[in-house]
Amino acid sequence: MSYYTNYSGYYTPPSSFRFFPKGMKFLLISTSAVFLFQLFLQLGLRIGHVYLYDVFFRLFALYPLGQGFLVWQLVTYLFLHGGFFHIFFNLLALWFFGVELENLWGTRRFLTFYFICGIGAGISNILLTPLFTTPLPTIGASGAIYGVLLAFGMLFPEVPVYIAFLFPIKAKYVVAFFIAMELFNGVMNTSDGIAHFAHLGGAFVAFIYLLYYRRSVPSFGRLSDFMSKQKEALTSKIRPKKKYSDTNVITDVNFREVKPRREVHDEGGFSQAKLDEILDKISASGYDSLTEDEKKVLFNASKKLN
């Protein structure tokens, strides 16, 4: 697992496609492929008088209730886009904010979160847009990406994010700004052709999701905190186990070699026991306390031992 921060502590996205998690690769490739297929159909392909792009759009764009809505459109509309800049900025934001979420949660949970936000955004758009303006077919992944943006801001609120790659602003302020702008535009700019309530719906669903799973999220603090925990966990897994050797075995038992006592006898047949008595007597009273026989025994014994 890889994390992407520079030495200044500012968050920057990964620089190589091979480092992207599997879920991110799937979303980027599949969304781009569908967009290319849209462009291909827009070349004017038709069967008789029926243009294939019209059929494609009619089946997979998100239509309002009663105007052609089909249940699978709550998912398929996420892969359709209205132009190059529409898909470019959506995928750029997804890449910028989504990689760390997938690294944190894993591919399955990240994709589940993404599609839950996208479906929630579609439902929000269907239900709320008619209250403010005439509803139209909706395409684009912006609703799901707003969910990703909110999740990043909640999980890594103190991480600076570069706006226009120049100005570092903390993630929590970036998220708050975008949500406020969407709320304002959703109420005031009702005819700009942008599905603001889809964006707000995706962010709201993400907020509810994170509240529900808050106990299973490792950290709602700084990205560096999470990274340090993951680094410690990874280090403990890859650190080689110590092998026991003579140098790291500790014992409280001291050993010394004990030689067996030698049984000493001279011509007179004295024993070790007799010699021990003489030595004890010397220890207690000195050499002068010995009798002549005892001195003789001691002299003969020393000759035998040497």
C-alpha positions as a Markdown table, in Angstrom:
| # | Residue | x | y | z |
|---|---|---|---|---|
| 1 | Met | 0.0 | 0.0 | 0.0 |
| 2 | Ser | 1.4 | 3.5 | -1.0 |
| 3 | Tyr | 0.7 | 7.0 | 0.3 |
| 4 | Tyr | 1.5 | 10.2 | -1.4 |
| 5 | Thr | 2.8 | 13.2 | 0.6 |
| 6 | Asn | 5.8 | 15.3 | 0.0 |
| 7 | Tyr | 8.2 | 16.5 | 2.6 |
| 8 | Ser | 6.4 | 19.8 | 3.2 |
| 9 | Gly | 3.4 | 17.8 | 4.4 |
| 10 | Tyr | 1.1 | 18.9 | 1.6 |
| 11 | Tyr | -1.1 | 16.3 | 0.0 |
| 12 | Thr | -0.3 | 15.6 | -3.7 |
| 13 | Pro | -1.8 | 12.8 | -5.8 |
| 14 | Pro | 0.3 | 9.9 | -7.0 |
| 15 | Ser | 2.4 | 10.6 | -10.1 |
| 16 | Ser | 2.3 | 7.2 | -11.8 |
| 17 | Phe | -0.7 | 5.3 | -13.1 |
| 18 | Arg | 0.7 | 1.9 | -11.9 |
| 19 | Phe | 0.3 | 3.1 | -8.3 |
| 20 | Phe | -3.5 | 3.5 | -8.6 |
| 21 | Pro | -5.6 | 1.1 | -6.7 |
| 22 | Lys | -7.7 | -1.4 | -8.6 |
| 23 | Gly | -11.0 | 0.4 | -8.0 |
| 24 | Met | -9.6 | 3.7 | -9.2 |
| 25 | Lys | -8.3 | 2.1 | -12.3 |
| 26 | Phe | -11.7 | 0.5 | -13.0 |
| 27 | Leu | -13.6 | 3.8 | -12.6 |
| 28 | Leu | -11.1 | 5.8 | -14.7 |
| 29 | Ile | -10.9 | 3.3 | -17.5 |
| 30 | Ser | -14.6 | 2.4 | -17.7 |
| 31 | Thr | -15.8 | 6.0 | -17.6 |
| 32 | Ser | -13.3 | 7.0 | -20.3 |
| 33 | Ala | -14.3 | 4.0 | -22.4 |
| 34 | Val | -18.0 | 4.9 | -22.2 |
| 35 | Phe | -17.2 | 8.5 | -23.1 |
| 36 | Leu | -15.2 | 7.4 | -26.2 |
| 37 | Phe | -18.1 | 5.1 | -27.1 |
| 38 | Gln | -20.4 | 8.2 | -26.9 |
| 39 | Leu | -18.2 | 10.1 | -29.3 |
| 40 | Phe | -18.2 | 7.2 | -31.7 |
| 41 | Leu | -22.0 | 7.0 | -31.7 |
| 42 | Gln | -22.2 | 10.8 | -32.2 |
| 43 | Leu | -20.5 | 10.4 | -35.5 |
| 44 | Gly | -24.0 | 9.9 | -36.9 |
| 45 | Leu | -24.4 | 6.1 | -36.9 |
| 46 | Arg | -28.0 | 5.1 | -37.4 |
| 47 | Ile | -30.2 | 2.3 | -38.4 |
| 48 | Gly | -32.8 | 3.6 | -40.9 |
| 49 | His | -34.0 | 6.9 | -39.4 |
| 50 | Val | -33.0 | 6.0 | -35.8 |
| 51 | Tyr | -29.8 | 7.4 | -34.6 |
| 52 | Leu | -27.9 | 5.0 | -32.3 |
| 53 | Tyr | -26.8 | 7.7 | -30.0 |
| 54 | Asp | -30.3 | 8.8 | -29.3 |
| 55 | Val | -31.2 | 5.2 | -28.3 |
| 56 | Phe | -28.1 | 4.9 | -26.2 |
| 57 | Phe | -28.8 | 8.2 | -24.4 |
| 58 | Arg | -32.5 | 7.4 | -23.9 |
| 59 | Leu | -31.6 | 4.1 | -22.2 |
| 60 | Phe | -28.7 | 5.1 | -20.0 |
| 61 | Ala | -29.0 | 8.8 | -19.0 |
| 62 | Leu | -31.0 | 9.5 | -15.9 |
| 63 | Tyr | -34.5 | 10.7 | -16.9 |
| 64 | Pro | -37.0 | 12.3 | -14.5 |
| 65 | Leu | -39.9 | 10.2 | -13.1 |
| 66 | Gly | -42.7 | 9.8 | -15.7 |
| 67 | Gln | -40.5 | 10.9 | -18.5 |
| 68 | Gly | -38.6 | 7.7 | -19.3 |
| 69 | Phe | -37.0 | 6.8 | -16.0 |
| 70 | Leu | -35.6 | 3.3 | -15.8 |
| 71 | Val | -34.1 | 2.0 | -12.5 |
| 72 | Trp | -30.7 | 1.0 | -13.9 |
| 73 | Gln | -30.2 | 4.7 | -15.0 |
| 74 | Leu | -29.3 | 5.5 | -11.3 |
| 75 | Val | -26.0 | 3.7 | -12.0 |
| 76 | Thr | -25.4 | 4.1 | -15.8 |
| 77 | Tyr | -25.8 | 7.9 | -15.8 |
| 78 | Leu | -22.5 | 8.1 | -13.8 |
| 79 | Phe | -20.5 | 6.9 | -16.8 |
| 80 | Leu | -22.0 | 9.3 | -19.4 |
| 81 | His | -20.6 | 12.8 | -19.8 |
| 82 | Gly | -21.5 | 15.9 | -21.9 |
| 83 | Gly | -18.1 | 16.8 | -23.2 |
| 84 | Phe | -14.3 | 16.7 | -22.8 |
| 85 | Phe | -14.0 | 19.2 | -20.0 |
| 86 | His | -17.0 | 17.6 | -18.1 |
| 87 | Ile | -15.3 | 14.3 | -18.0 |
| 88 | Phe | -11.8 | 15.7 | -17.5 |
| 89 | Phe | -12.5 | 17.6 | -14.4 |
| 90 | Asn | -14.7 | 14.9 | -12.9 |
| 91 | Leu | -12.0 | 12.3 | -13.3 |
| 92 | Leu | -9.3 | 14.6 | -12.1 |
| 93 | Ala | -11.2 | 15.2 | -8.9 |
| 94 | Leu | -11.9 | 11.5 | -8.5 |
| 95 | Trp | -8.2 | 10.7 | -9.0 |
| 96 | Phe | -7.1 | 13.6 | -6.7 |
| 97 | Phe | -9.4 | 12.7 | -3.7 |
| 98 | Gly | -10.3 | 9.1 | -4.3 |
| 99 | Val | -6.9 | 7.3 | -4.2 |
| 100 | Glu | -6.4 | 7.8 | -0.5 |
| 101 | Leu | -10.0 | 6.7 | 0.3 |
| 102 | Glu | -9.4 | 3.5 | -1.5 |
| 103 | Asn | -6.1 | 3.0 | 0.2 |
| 104 | Leu | -7.8 | 3.5 | 3.5 |
| 105 | Trp | -10.9 | 1.4 | 3.0 |
| 106 | Gly | -9.9 | -1.1 | 0.3 |
| 107 | Thr | -11.3 | -1.5 | -3.2 |
| 108 | Arg | -14.6 | -3.2 | -2.4 |
| 109 | Arg | -15.7 | -0.7 | 0.2 |
| 110 | Phe | -14.5 | 2.3 | -1.9 |
| 111 | Leu | -16.5 | 1.2 | -4.9 |
| 112 | Thr | -19.5 | 0.5 | -2.7 |
| 113 | Phe | -19.2 | 4.0 | -1.3 |
| 114 | Tyr | -18.8 | 5.5 | -4.8 |
| 115 | Phe | -21.9 | 3.9 | -6.2 |
| 116 | Ile | -24.0 | 4.5 | -3.1 |
| 117 | Cys | -23.2 | 8.2 | -3.4 |
| 118 | Gly | -23.9 | 8.2 | -7.1 |
| 119 | Ile | -27.3 | 6.5 | -6.6 |
| 120 | Gly | -28.1 | 8.8 | -3.7 |
| 121 | Ala | -27.2 | 11.8 | -5.9 |
| 122 | Gly | -29.5 | 10.5 | -8.7 |
| 123 | Ile | -32.4 | 10.0 | -6.3 |
| 124 | Ser | -31.9 | 13.5 | -4.8 |
| 125 | Asn | -31.8 | 15.0 | -8.3 |
| 126 | Ile | -35.1 | 13.3 | -9.3 |
| 127 | Leu | -36.9 | 14.3 | -6.1 |
| 128 | Leu | -35.6 | 17.8 | -5.5 |
| 129 | Thr | -35.0 | 19.4 | -8.9 |
| 130 | Pro | -38.7 | 19.5 | -9.9 |
| 131 | Leu | -39.3 | 21.7 | -6.8 |
| 132 | Phe | -37.1 | 24.5 | -8.3 |
| 133 | Thr | -37.0 | 24.1 | -12.1 |
| 134 | Thr | -38.0 | 21.9 | -15.0 |
| 135 | Pro | -36.2 | 18.6 | -14.7 |
| 136 | Leu | -34.1 | 17.3 | -17.5 |
| 137 | Pro | -32.1 | 14.2 | -18.2 |
| 138 | Thr | -28.9 | 14.0 | -16.1 |
| 139 | Ile | -25.5 | 12.6 | -16.9 |
| 140 | Gly | -22.1 | 12.7 | -15.2 |
| 141 | Ala | -20.3 | 11.4 | -12.1 |
| 142 | Ser | -20.3 | 14.7 | -10.3 |
| 143 | Gly | -22.7 | 13.6 | -7.6 |
| 144 | Ala | -20.6 | 10.6 | -6.6 |
| 145 | Ile | -17.5 | 12.7 | -6.8 |
| 146 | Tyr | -18.9 | 15.2 | -4.4 |
| 147 | Gly | -19.4 | 12.3 | -2.0 |
| 148 | Val | -15.7 | 11.4 | -2.4 |
| 149 | Leu | -14.8 | 15.0 | -1.8 |
| 150 | Leu | -16.8 | 15.2 | 1.4 |
| 151 | Ala | -15.4 | 11.9 | 2.7 |
| 152 | Phe | -11.8 | 13.2 | 2.0 |
| 153 | Gly | -12.6 | 16.4 | 3.9 |
| 154 | Met | -14.0 | 14.5 | 6.9 |
| 155 | Leu | -11.3 | 11.9 | 7.1 |
| 156 | Phe | -8.4 | 14.2 | 6.4 |
| 157 | Pro | -9.6 | 17.7 | 7.4 |
| 158 | Glu | -6.2 | 19.2 | 8.2 |
| 159 | Val | -4.5 | 18.1 | 5.0 |
| 160 | Pro | -3.6 | 21.1 | 2.8 |
| 161 | Val | -5.0 | 20.8 | -0.8 |
| 162 | Tyr | -3.5 | 22.9 | -3.6 |
| 163 | Ile | -6.1 | 25.0 | -5.3 |
| 164 | Ala | -5.1 | 25.5 | -9.0 |
| 165 | Phe | -1.9 | 23.7 | -7.9 |
| 166 | Leu | -0.7 | 27.0 | -6.3 |
| 167 | Phe | -2.5 | 27.8 | -3.1 |
| 168 | Pro | -2.6 | 25.3 | -0.2 |
| 169 | Ile | -5.9 | 25.3 | 1.7 |
| 170 | Lys | -7.0 | 22.8 | 4.3 |
| 171 | Ala | -9.3 | 20.1 | 3.0 |
| 172 | Lys | -12.1 | 20.9 | 5.4 |
| 173 | Tyr | -12.3 | 24.5 | 4.1 |
| 174 | Val | -12.2 | 23.4 | 0.5 |
| 175 | Val | -15.1 | 21.0 | 1.1 |
| 176 | Ala | -17.1 | 23.6 | 3.0 |
| 177 | Phe | -16.7 | 26.1 | 0.2 |
| 178 | Phe | -17.8 | 23.7 | -2.6 |
| 179 | Ile | -20.8 | 22.5 | -0.6 |
| 180 | Ala | -21.9 | 26.1 | 0.1 |
| 181 | Met | -21.5 | 27.1 | -3.6 |
| 182 | Glu | -23.6 | 24.1 | -4.7 |
| 183 | Leu | -26.3 | 24.9 | -2.1 |
| 184 | Phe | -26.4 | 28.6 | -3.3 |
| 185 | Asn | -26.4 | 27.6 | -7.0 |
| 186 | Gly | -29.0 | 24.9 | -6.5 |
| 187 | Val | -31.5 | 27.4 | -5.1 |
| 188 | Met | -30.6 | 30.6 | -7.0 |
| 189 | Asn | -29.2 | 29.4 | -10.4 |
| 190 | Thr | -31.9 | 27.0 | -11.4 |
| 191 | Ser | -31.5 | 27.4 | -15.1 |
| 192 | Asp | -27.7 | 26.9 | -15.6 |
| 193 | Gly | -28.0 | 23.3 | -16.7 |
| 194 | Ile | -26.0 | 21.9 | -13.8 |
| 195 | Ala | -27.5 | 19.2 | -11.5 |
| 196 | His | -26.6 | 21.0 | -8.3 |
| 197 | Phe | -29.0 | 18.9 | -6.2 |
| 198 | Ala | -27.3 | 15.7 | -7.5 |
| 199 | His | -24.0 | 17.2 | -6.1 |
| 200 | Leu | -25.6 | 18.0 | -2.8 |
| 201 | Gly | -27.3 | 14.6 | -2.7 |
| 202 | Gly | -24.1 | 12.8 | -3.2 |
| 203 | Ala | -22.4 | 14.8 | -0.4 |
| 204 | Phe | -25.3 | 14.2 | 1.9 |
| 205 | Val | -25.3 | 10.5 | 1.4 |
| 206 | Ala | -21.5 | 10.4 | 2.0 |
| 207 | Phe | -22.1 | 12.3 | 5.2 |
| 208 | Ile | -24.7 | 9.8 | 6.4 |
| 209 | Tyr | -22.5 | 6.9 | 5.3 |
| 210 | Leu | -19.5 | 8.1 | 7.3 |
| 211 | Leu | -21.6 | 8.8 | 10.4 |
| 212 | Tyr | -22.9 | 5.2 | 10.2 |
| 213 | Tyr | -19.5 | 3.7 | 9.8 |
| 214 | Arg | -17.5 | 6.1 | 11.9 |
| 215 | Arg | -16.5 | 3.4 | 14.4 |
| 216 | Ser | -14.9 | 1.4 | 11.6 |
| 217 | Val | -12.9 | 4.2 | 10.1 |
| 218 | Pro | -9.3 | 4.1 | 11.5 |
| 219 | Ser | -8.9 | 7.9 | 11.8 |
| 220 | Phe | -10.8 | 11.1 | 11.3 |
| 221 | Gly | -7.7 | 13.1 | 11.9 |
| 222 | Arg | -4.6 | 14.0 | 9.9 |
| 223 | Leu | -3.4 | 12.0 | 7.0 |
| 224 | Ser | 0.0 | 11.8 | 8.7 |
| 225 | Asp | -1.6 | 10.1 | 11.7 |
| 226 | Phe | -3.1 | 7.4 | 9.6 |
| 227 | Met | 0.0 | 7.0 | 7.6 |
| 228 | Ser | 2.1 | 6.6 | 10.7 |
| 229 | Lys | -0.2 | 3.9 | 12.0 |
| 230 | Gln | -0.1 | 2.0 | 8.7 |
| 231 | Lys | 3.7 | 2.3 | 8.6 |
| 232 | Glu | 4.0 | 0.9 | 12.0 |
| 233 | Ala | 1.6 | -2.0 | 11.1 |
| 234 | Leu | 3.5 | -2.7 | 7.9 |
| 235 | Thr | 6.9 | -2.5 | 9.6 |
| 236 | Ser | 5.8 | -5.0 | 12.3 |
| 237 | Lys | 4.7 | -7.4 | 9.5 |
| 238 | Ile | 7.9 | -7.3 | 7.5 |
| 239 | Arg | 10.4 | -7.1 | 10.3 |
| 240 | Pro | 12.3 | -10.4 | 10.4 |
| 241 | Lys | 11.8 | -12.5 | 13.4 |
| 242 | Lys | 14.8 | -12.9 | 15.7 |
| 243 | Lys | 16.5 | -16.2 | 15.8 |
| 244 | Tyr | 17.6 | -17.6 | 19.1 |
| 245 | Ser | 21.4 | -17.9 | 19.6 |
| 246 | Asp | 23.8 | -18.4 | 22.4 |
| 247 | Thr | 24.1 | -14.6 | 22.7 |
| 248 | Asn | 20.4 | -13.9 | 23.4 |
| 249 | Val | 19.5 | -16.8 | 25.6 |
| 250 | Ile | 19.4 | -15.6 | 29.2 |
| 251 | Thr | 19.6 | -18.0 | 32.2 |
| 252 | Asp | 19.8 | -17.5 | 35.9 |
| 253 | Val | 21.7 | -20.7 | 36.4 |
| 254 | Asn | 25.5 | -20.6 | 36.7 |
| 255 | Phe | 27.5 | -23.7 | 35.8 |
| 256 | Arg | 31.0 | -24.7 | 36.9 |
| 257 | Glu | 32.8 | -28.0 | 36.4 |
| 258 | Val | 33.0 | -30.1 | 39.5 |
| 259 | Lys | 35.7 | -32.7 | 39.4 |
| 260 | Pro | 35.2 | -35.9 | 41.4 |
| 261 | Arg | 37.2 | -36.3 | 44.5 |
| 262 | Arg | 40.2 | -38.4 | 44.3 |
| 263 | Glu | 40.5 | -41.2 | 46.8 |
| 264 | Val | 44.1 | -40.9 | 48.1 |
| 265 | His | 45.8 | -43.7 | 50.0 |
| 266 | Asp | 49.4 | -44.2 | 51.1 |
| 267 | Glu | 51.2 | -47.1 | 52.4 |
| 268 | Gly | 49.5 | -46.5 | 55.8 |
| 269 | Gly | 46.1 | -46.6 | 54.2 |
| 270 | Phe | 44.9 | -43.1 | 55.0 |
| 271 | Ser | 41.7 | -41.9 | 53.3 |
| 272 | Gln | 40.3 | -38.6 | 52.0 |
| 273 | Ala | 38.1 | -38.4 | 55.1 |
| 274 | Lys | 41.2 | -38.4 | 57.3 |
| 275 | Leu | 42.8 | -35.7 | 55.2 |
| 276 | Asp | 39.6 | -33.6 | 55.4 |
| 277 | Glu | 39.7 | -33.8 | 59.2 |
| 278 | Ile | 43.3 | -32.6 | 59.2 |
| 279 | Leu | 42.5 | -29.7 | 56.9 |
| 280 | Asp | 39.5 | -28.7 | 59.1 |
| 281 | Lys | 41.8 | -28.8 | 62.2 |
| 282 | Ile | 44.3 | -26.5 | 60.5 |
| 283 | Ser | 41.5 | -24.1 | 59.5 |
| 284 | Ala | 40.2 | -24.0 | 63.1 |
| 285 | Ser | 43.4 | -24.1 | 65.2 |
| 286 | Gly | 46.3 | -23.7 | 62.9 |
| 287 | Tyr | 49.1 | -26.0 | 61.7 |
| 288 | Asp | 50.9 | -26.1 | 65.1 |
| 289 | Ser | 47.9 | -27.9 | 66.6 |
| 290 | Leu | 48.6 | -31.0 | 64.5 |
| 291 | Thr | 50.2 | -34.1 | 66.0 |
| 292 | Glu | 53.3 | -35.6 | 64.5 |
| 293 | Asp | 51.2 | -38.4 | 62.9 |
| 294 | Glu | 48.8 | -35.8 | 61.4 |
| 295 | Lys | 51.7 | -33.8 | 60.0 |
| 296 | Lys | 53.1 | -36.9 | 58.5 |
| 297 | Val | 49.7 | -37.8 | 56.8 |
| 298 | Leu | 49.4 | -34.3 | 55.4 |
| 299 | Phe | 53.0 | -34.4 | 54.1 |
| 300 | Asn | 52.5 | -37.8 | 52.4 |
| 301 | Ala | 49.1 | -36.7 | 50.9 |
| 302 | Ser | 50.6 | -33.5 | 49.4 |
| 303 | Lys | 53.3 | -35.7 | 47.8 |
| 304 | Lys | 50.6 | -38.0 | 46.3 |
| 305 | Leu | 48.5 | -35.1 | 44.9 |
| 306 | Asn | 51.4 | -33.3 | 43.3 |
